[in-house]
Each structure stands twice: as C-alpha cells, then as structure tokens.
Amino acid sequence: MNATTTLKKFGLEQAFRYIYRDPEKNMLKIMDWADKFADGEFVSQRKIIREIITNPQHPYYAYVRRLFTDVDPNVTRTLAVNFFINAGLIGWPKEERLRREYNCNIPWAILLDPTSACNLHCTGCWAAEYGNRLNLTYDEIDDIICQGKELGVYLYIYTGGEPLVRRADLIRLCEKHSDCVFLCFTNATLIDESFADEMLRVGNFVPAISLEGFEDATDGRRGNGVYQKVLKALELLQDKKLVYGISSCYTSVNYESITSEAYFDQLIQMGAYFVWYFHYMPVGNDAAPQLMPTPEQRRGTYERIRRYRLEKPLFAMDFQNDAEYVGGCIAGGRRYLHINANGDIDPCVFVHYSDSNIREKSLLEALRSPMMMAYHDRQPFNENMMQPCPMLENPEKLREMVRCTGARSTDLQSPESAEHLCAKCDRYAKEWQPVAEELWAKSPRNRDNT
C-alpha cells in the first residue's frame, strides 16, 4: 500500500470516528470537506449525497442515518474501508493495469462455492446438480483469496450449496483476510447467536438471505417452517447491529408477489439494507423453462425496481436488467467469475462450462484459458444492454463459445450439453428482443452513447 492510499484509508477511518460523535451535524461537515478537496471530481455523486443527508423528505435520508445508528461502528468502518479503499482505490487500478498487461479479463469479485452440501432441498435449485459431497478445503479457499488479492480482488462472494455448512472456516478466512469483504448467499437457517457474534467480531461478513416471496412461496420451495426461521435470523442480525440483505429470484409463477410493493415494503420492515433480484435461469437437465418470466413480466420487474429505487429506502439491484449500468455481461472474469466446490472455474454462476480447474491452474492461467478469452474477446455480446447474456438473450453466442473452446459441462450429476441449455433459451430470446429494443431506445444510457 503506497503512502497516498495509506493516508486516504486513515482519513476515511478518522472521518467515521468524527461522524459518530454527532452524526446529525458532522455528516454535513464531512461533505463540506469533501467538496473542498474533491478537485472537481464526482460532482453528480456528491450532489446526490448532499441531497440525501440534508433533505428529510428524501427516501434515503433515514437510510443513511441507520448506517450510523443501527449498525455496529466496527462493522460500518470495516466494510467501508475494505470496500471503498481496498476494493476501490487499491484494487480497481491494479485490475485495470493487469487487464492491459495480460490482455485478458481480471475480475473485481470472485464467487466461490465452499461446499456443495446443503441442509435444505429446495425445488429447482441449480446448485443441487453438483451433488452434496464436494468441498473446497480451507487451504484451497485461502489460496484462491491470496491469488485474488495479488490481482487486486478484495470482494469474495460465497454461493453453494449452503455456505454456512462451513461457517467455522468462513470466519477463519474473514480473520485472516481482514482487508476483504465477504458476501454470502445463504438460506439463513444456520445463523444462530454464536455465529452472529462471530460476524460482529470480524466485521467483514455480510449475508444475503434467500427469500422466494412471502411465507407460502418460501416454504413451498424451501420446506415448511423455513420462512419463520429466516425471520428469526433477521431479528438476530438486527439485534446484533449487523448489515444484511435479501436475495430473491423472480419466475413466471412468483413474479407478481415478489416484485410487489408490499413485498418490497416488507423487506424494509425486516431491516434489510439491500435486495438482489435474480432472473430465473433454466440451468440443468431438469430445469423448468416454463418458470422463465414472460417478456411482460420482465419488463414489469425492470419498471417496478427502478420506481422503488427512487421512492423507498432500500438499495435494490436487478442482476439481469441492470446490465445497462455496467456495459453488458460482467461474467468470464470481466467483473466476476465462479469457482464451484469441485474447483472448476466457470465463467458465470449460471454458465457451467469450463476448461480450467483451480487445482490444476492458477487463477491468472484460467483467466487466459480459451473459454475465458472467448468471453473477453466477444464482450459485450449485444450492443443492446437489455440483451446482455450469451445464454439467455444471445444463446447462439454460448453455443459457439463452448464449441470452439472445447469447454466441458461442470454438472457432475447430469452433464448438460450447451445445445440442450441454449435450446431452452431460443424462444425466450426471440420474444424478449422487441421489448429489449423498446426499453433500450428509451434508456438514458443508450442516449448518452449516441
């Protein structure tokens, strides 16, 4: 860490200590200092932040104050330093330099499955295709993180299986890599008071709890009583003053409820700080294509989430429809990649085709492999940012990449050919295209580029 970065890190830590003395008064003073020393940078962002903290009518006015009143100070400081300084000021420039040096994608985040095991048996879970006996060892996960930090990666996201089956190892990794942020997709049923205390102690572990909607929908997919266990976990996390969010997958069946205003308001009442919406993907031989949202349902999700963002104090991300903000598909190492519990390095958490394994190649070698370079050389897969994915909206692109690279299916239970997977998306892609063209024509992001 160079001297300038060290000073910025120290300055951010001191700024937080200053704000905590009197948040109501000192937040505005910090903004005055930021405006003075910003040297003309981040003008629009600073304007938005100032509006948020000075206008009591702004939906995020109370949200920002919650970060200083409802979250443990150590957690707020740790996450802020690790995210803004380490992943931002330190990590991003290093990633950019290495992208140019090696002419390949370098990720900003790494998704990995500590285990394929799970304590639930959810209907239609794509992770189940890996079986329930695979694990990355503690040393293997540690090595992935060490390799990642050499490339500038300070954000790690656990998927599964149920990652908290390995909760003792995950806390050890938080301790060793205290400069990183760890996000974990979890069903929350294994979160108890002792684990919440460990999360509070390390300060750099954030759960994203899976919900299918209200109680009937969640229990219908995950099992009777799961919803009430989730509520209990959320109450515990709130009592411990921890940061947590929600992960929700919208389908043709649950679309109306899971994107409803009532559901969004309920997440706010639960104390969530963010919600991450995912589009159902027909991954696996046993997937149900009929669960894919219709074009009008996807348009409805796009419109509803954007409206909620402006009106309600909950940070919402829409994984499929937010491609316009990040320049299309972010997989293949462009911004992230996925390592499963067998060590296979997939370009995407939803695209299970690989030519590399972390037990045989270094992370950098895998990023320069034929499959990852196929992503690098073809991104974006569509000039229309409403059609970002090489599987869902451009299935001919995934067919071609798998064919020309010789990548194999990493589904160890029932290997699925790329043709079988993409055939489930052909009709969807054709029907979505006119809606995507209409939305993209209206998008400010599109107009900014013309």
MARMIDREN-436748 format. One line per 4 residues: their letters; for each residue x, y, z of C-alpha. Coordinates in pm, whole numbers, plus 50000, padded with zeros to 5 digits. Layout:
// residues N
A> X,Y,Z ~ ...
// end
This chain:
// residues 450
MNAT> 50000,50000,50000 ~ 50153,50331,49895 ~ 50168,50641,50116 ~ 49879,50817,49940
TTLK> 49647,50520,49983 ~ 49751,50479,50346 ~ 49660,50842,50410 ~ 49322,50801,50238
KFGL> 49249,50490,50444 ~ 49347,50670,50763 ~ 49138,50970,50658 ~ 48829,50757,50598
EQAF> 48866,50587,50936 ~ 48905,50925,51106 ~ 48605,51064,50918 ~ 48388,50782,51052
RYIY> 48509,50841,51406 ~ 48425,51210,51367 ~ 48077,51139,51230 ~ 47996,50906,51520
RDPE> 48046,51188,51771 ~ 47739,51367,51631 ~ 47607,51206,51309 ~ 47334,51464,51251
KNML> 47575,51758,51248 ~ 47901,51603,51134 ~ 47780,51427,50818 ~ 47724,51767,50659
KIMD> 48066,51891,50773 ~ 48230,51588,50613 ~ 48051,51671,50288 ~ 48176,52030,50309
WADK> 48531,51898,50340 ~ 48474,51654,50052 ~ 48350,51935,49829 ~ 48653,52144,49919
FADG> 48909,51876,49839 ~ 48731,51685,49558 ~ 48902,51898,49292 ~ 48602,51884,49061
EFVS> 48561,51504,49076 ~ 48240,51308,49143 ~ 48025,51622,49115 ~ 47695,51444,49049
QRKI> 47758,51183,49319 ~ 47841,51449,49579 ~ 47528,51640,49482 ~ 47313,51330,49536
IREI> 47474,51253,49873 ~ 47427,51610,49991 ~ 47061,51596,49890 ~ 47016,51270,50079
ITNP> 47167,51389,50407 ~ 47006,51736,50410 ~ 46653,51667,50283 ~ 46433,51492,50544
QHPY> 46185,51411,50266 ~ 46440,51213,50068 ~ 46371,50836,50093 ~ 46736,50767,50181
YAYV> 46759,51036,50449 ~ 46677,50787,50726 ~ 46861,50504,50547 ~ 47198,50683,50572
RRLF> 47142,50760,50939 ~ 47068,50393,51003 ~ 47425,50314,50899 ~ 47544,50517,51198
TDVD> 47269,50437,51449 ~ 47162,50080,51369 ~ 47494,49924,51260 ~ 47783,49847,51489
PNVT> 48057,50112,51436 ~ 48327,49850,51380 ~ 48117,49684,51109 ~ 48048,50013,50931
RTLA> 48412,50120,50939 ~ 48545,49778,50837 ~ 48308,49740,50542 ~ 48363,50099,50428
VNFF> 48744,50075,50438 ~ 48754,49731,50274 ~ 48504,49823,50003 ~ 48595,50182,49915
INAG> 48967,50178,49988 ~ 49080,49819,49930 ~ 48840,49708,49656 ~ 48813,50057,49508
LIGW> 49122,50274,49544 ~ 49370,49985,49572 ~ 49207,49701,49382 ~ 49048,49866,49081
PKEE> 49361,50044,48945 ~ 49562,49725,48988 ~ 49299,49523,48800 ~ 49296,49781,48520
RLRR> 49676,49767,48490 ~ 49679,49386,48479 ~ 49399,49380,48221 ~ 49620,49583,47992
EYNC> 49936,49389,48077 ~ 49789,49042,48016 ~ 49519,49140,47763 ~ 49258,48938,47950
NIPW> 48974,48992,48193 ~ 49063,49049,48559 ~ 48762,49023,48794 ~ 48651,49270,49056
AILL> 48479,48993,49256 ~ 48516,48617,49280 ~ 48221,48388,49351 ~ 48308,48053,49501
DPTS> 48129,47754,49648 ~ 48292,47635,49972 ~ 48070,47325,49957 ~ 47802,47160,49750
ACNL> 47635,47035,50068 ~ 47312,47193,50190 ~ 47081,47140,50484 ~ 46774,47206,50265
HCTG> 46638,47050,49946 ~ 46488,47340,49755 ~ 46281,47274,49445 ~ 46463,47361,49124
CWAA> 46794,47459,49286 ~ 47063,47458,49017 ~ 47336,47405,49278 ~ 47194,47060,49351
EYGN> 47337,46937,49022 ~ 47684,46930,49178 ~ 47580,46672,49437 ~ 47632,46713,49811
RLNL> 47980,46577,49878 ~ 48211,46830,49717 ~ 48419,47080,49912 ~ 48696,47328,49861
TYDE> 48932,47288,50154 ~ 49017,47580,50381 ~ 49364,47593,50227 ~ 49221,47596,49875
IDDI> 48983,47883,49951 ~ 49264,48068,50127 ~ 49486,48019,49821 ~ 49213,48148,49588
ICQG> 49182,48462,49800 ~ 49560,48509,49815 ~ 49581,48474,49436 ~ 49285,48710,49400
KELG> 49444,48980,49614 ~ 49757,48959,49400 ~ 49530,49058,49111 ~ 49358,49333,49312
VYLY> 49043,49141,49415 ~ 48910,49223,49763 ~ 48545,49116,49724 ~ 48453,48747,49762
IYTG> 48102,48607,49734 ~ 48009,48265,49869 ~ 47743,48057,49695 ~ 47665,47689,49725
GEPL> 47527,47453,49841 ~ 47473,47626,50170 ~ 47799,47807,50250 ~ 47726,47822,50623
VRRA> 47771,47447,50645 ~ 48136,47562,50650 ~ 48079,47860,50882 ~ 48380,47793,51108
DLIR> 48617,47801,50809 ~ 48446,48110,50668 ~ 48504,48301,50990 ~ 48870,48192,50991
LCEK> 48902,48331,50640 ~ 48742,48659,50749 ~ 49002,48681,51025 ~ 49299,48605,50802
HSDC> 49179,48830,50520 ~ 49052,49116,50731 ~ 49114,49353,50440 ~ 48843,49187,50225
VFLC> 48463,49197,50210 ~ 48283,48862,50214 ~ 47923,48843,50092 ~ 47738,48515,50144
FTNA> 47420,48390,49979 ~ 47251,48178,50244 ~ 46918,48027,50340 ~ 46984,48170,50692
TLID> 46865,47862,50881 ~ 47215,47806,51024 ~ 47252,48160,51158 ~ 47238,48138,51537
ESFA> 47351,48373,51813 ~ 47705,48235,51834 ~ 47759,48281,51461 ~ 47607,48631,51470
DEML> 47856,48716,51745 ~ 48139,48591,51525 ~ 48012,48805,51235 ~ 48006,49102,51469
RVGN> 48361,49031,51584 ~ 48518,49008,51236 ~ 48305,49285,51083 ~ 48359,49190,50718
FVPA> 48097,48920,50657 ~ 47760,49015,50503 ~ 47478,48763,50450 ~ 47235,48788,50157
ISLE> 46938,48580,50268 ~ 46729,48394,50011 ~ 46354,48453,50008 ~ 46105,48340,49745
GFED> 45847,48599,49849 ~ 45605,48567,50138 ~ 45569,48269,50372 ~ 45371,48035,50144
ATDG> 45608,48081,49850 ~ 45924,48045,50059 ~ 45805,47736,50245 ~ 45663,47591,49926
RRGN> 46008,47585,49769 ~ 46235,47552,50072 ~ 46030,47347,50318 ~ 45777,47405,50594
GVYQ> 45892,47641,50867 ~ 46186,47790,50673 ~ 46024,48134,50647 ~ 45985,48161,51024
KVLK> 46348,48054,51070 ~ 46451,48332,50831 ~ 46252,48586,51031 ~ 46423,48469,51349
ALEL> 46766,48505,51184 ~ 46679,48855,51062 ~ 46573,48962,51410 ~ 46900,48828,51549
LQDK> 47108,49011,51287 ~ 46920,49332,51355 ~ 46968,49297,51731 ~ 47342,49247,51679
KLVY> 47359,49561,51459 ~ 47488,49377,51154 ~ 47450,49458,50784 ~ 47243,49209,50585
GISS> 47035,49189,50269 ~ 46794,48971,50075 ~ 46831,48764,49758 ~ 46516,48692,49555
CYTS> 46463,48504,49229 ~ 46166,48606,49017 ~ 45988,48349,48800 ~ 45671,48332,48592
VNYE> 45495,48192,48900 ~ 45605,48426,49180 ~ 45659,48743,48972 ~ 45353,48931,49092
SITS> 45420,48885,49463 ~ 45798,48904,49471 ~ 45815,49231,49278 ~ 45513,49383,49453
EAYF> 45529,49699,49658 ~ 45403,49503,49958 ~ 45699,49264,49934 ~ 45948,49548,49893
DQLI> 45798,49728,50193 ~ 45822,49410,50396 ~ 46195,49383,50324 ~ 46236,49737,50455
QMGA> 46043,49643,50769 ~ 46275,49345,50810 ~ 46565,49589,50833 ~ 46738,49477,50511
YFVW> 46996,49713,50365 ~ 46982,49573,50012 ~ 46791,49332,49792 ~ 46936,49148,49495
YFHY> 46683,49031,49234 ~ 46777,48744,49004 ~ 46604,48628,48688 ~ 46523,48254,48684
MPVG> 46772,48068,48463 ~ 46683,47727,48309 ~ 47013,47565,48410 ~ 47035,47186,48432
NDAA> 46869,46896,48253 ~ 46581,46903,48499 ~ 46522,47279,48486 ~ 46171,47406,48411
PQLM> 46171,47655,48119 ~ 45810,47741,48197 ~ 45936,47920,48508 ~ 46119,48177,48296
PTPE> 45941,48513,48324 ~ 45743,48630,48024 ~ 45867,48941,47840 ~ 45596,49149,48004
QRRG> 45684,49016,48348 ~ 46049,49100,48294 ~ 45952,49447,48173 ~ 45740,49483,48486
TYER> 46037,49388,48704 ~ 46253,49645,48525 ~ 45996,49921,48576 ~ 45900,49835,48933
IRRY> 46252,49811,49070 ~ 46351,50141,48913 ~ 46048,50309,49066 ~ 46115,50158,49410
RLEK> 46475,50281,49399 ~ 46354,50638,49369 ~ 46083,50612,49632 ~ 46193,50366,49901
PLFA> 46493,50335,50137 ~ 46632,50001,50022 ~ 46925,49956,49783 ~ 46796,49730,49505
MDFQ> 46997,49550,49238 ~ 46845,49372,48938 ~ 47113,49133,48813 ~ 46976,49085,48461
NDAE> 46818,49423,48392 ~ 47096,49640,48537 ~ 47340,49546,48261 ~ 47294,49894,48117
YVGG> 47487,50034,48415 ~ 47786,49801,48375 ~ 47821,49769,47999 ~ 47658,49430,47947
CIAG> 47765,49086,48065 ~ 48010,49101,48356 ~ 48095,48727,48362 ~ 48400,48547,48226
GRRY> 48618,48746,48464 ~ 48518,49085,48320 ~ 48389,49173,48665 ~ 48344,48828,48820
LHIN> 48380,48453,48770 ~ 48261,48143,48957 ~ 48457,47857,49115 ~ 48247,47558,49213
ANGD> 48308,47317,49500 ~ 48495,47084,49266 ~ 48740,47361,49179 ~ 48604,47411,48825
IDPC> 48632,47771,48709 ~ 48308,47869,48535 ~ 48267,48199,48353 ~ 47937,48259,48533
VFVH> 47741,48122,48825 ~ 47472,48030,48569 ~ 47701,47905,48289 ~ 47854,47573,48391
YSDS> 48110,47512,48117 ~ 48480,47519,48189 ~ 48824,47430,48059 ~ 49006,47505,48386
NIRE> 49024,47384,48744 ~ 49184,47578,49031 ~ 49361,47258,49141 ~ 49540,47243,48806
KSLL> 49581,47607,48702 ~ 49648,47937,48871 ~ 49373,48197,48866 ~ 49564,48404,48611
EALR> 49621,48100,48389 ~ 49248,48025,48399 ~ 49165,48384,48303 ~ 49382,48336,47993
SPMM> 49227,48000,47905 ~ 49028,47960,47579 ~ 48684,47978,47746 ~ 48760,48292,47946
MAYH> 48931,48454,47648 ~ 48624,48374,47438 ~ 48426,48589,47683 ~ 48694,48858,47680
DRQP> 48706,48879,47302 ~ 48328,48881,47249 ~ 48202,49113,47524 ~ 47964,49284,47504
FNEN> 47757,49009,47346 ~ 47499,49255,47222 ~ 47506,49630,47163 ~ 47167,49642,47334
MMQP> 47236,49637,47707 ~ 46890,49491,47766 ~ 47022,49174,47597 ~ 47349,49116,47784
CPML> 47373,48741,47842 ~ 47533,48493,47599 ~ 47291,48229,47725 ~ 46957,48391,47798
ENPE> 46929,48658,47528 ~ 47202,48550,47283 ~ 47208,48169,47307 ~ 47387,48130,46975
KLRE> 47686,48304,47135 ~ 47721,48049,47416 ~ 47679,47759,47174 ~ 47963,47896,46965
MVRC> 48197,47964,47259 ~ 48156,47615,47406 ~ 48202,47457,47064 ~ 48516,47648,46968
TGAR> 48689,47619,47308 ~ 48604,47258,47388 ~ 48475,47358,47732 ~ 48303,47076,47920
STDL> 47996,47072,48139 ~ 48082,47103,48508 ~ 47750,46946,48611 ~ 47880,46631,48780
QSPE> 47538,46477,48841 ~ 47387,46508,48495 ~ 47609,46684,48241 ~ 47408,46917,48019
SAEH> 47517,47000,47666 ~ 47531,47363,47562 ~ 47284,47282,47286 ~ 47033,47147,47538
LCAK> 47071,47452,47762 ~ 47059,47709,47482 ~ 46761,47543,47312 ~ 46560,47633,47624
CDRY> 46650,47999,47568 ~ 46593,48034,47192 ~ 46223,48116,47212 ~ 46272,48336,47516
AKEW> 46545,48539,47340 ~ 46327,48590,47032 ~ 46025,48702,47234 ~ 46229,48931,47460
QPVA> 46411,49108,47175 ~ 46135,49358,47075 ~ 46077,49455,47438 ~ 46451,49492,47491
EELW> 46478,49714,47185 ~ 46195,49934,47312 ~ 46349,49969,47659 ~ 46698,50034,47524
AKSP> 46569,50301,47287 ~ 46429,50487,47589 ~ 46727,50433,47818 ~ 46933,50743,47913
RNRD> 47239,50517,47899 ~ 47172,50449,47532 ~ 47113,50816,47454 ~ 47436,50908,47634
NT> 47627,50681,47395 ~ 47472,50814,47075
// end
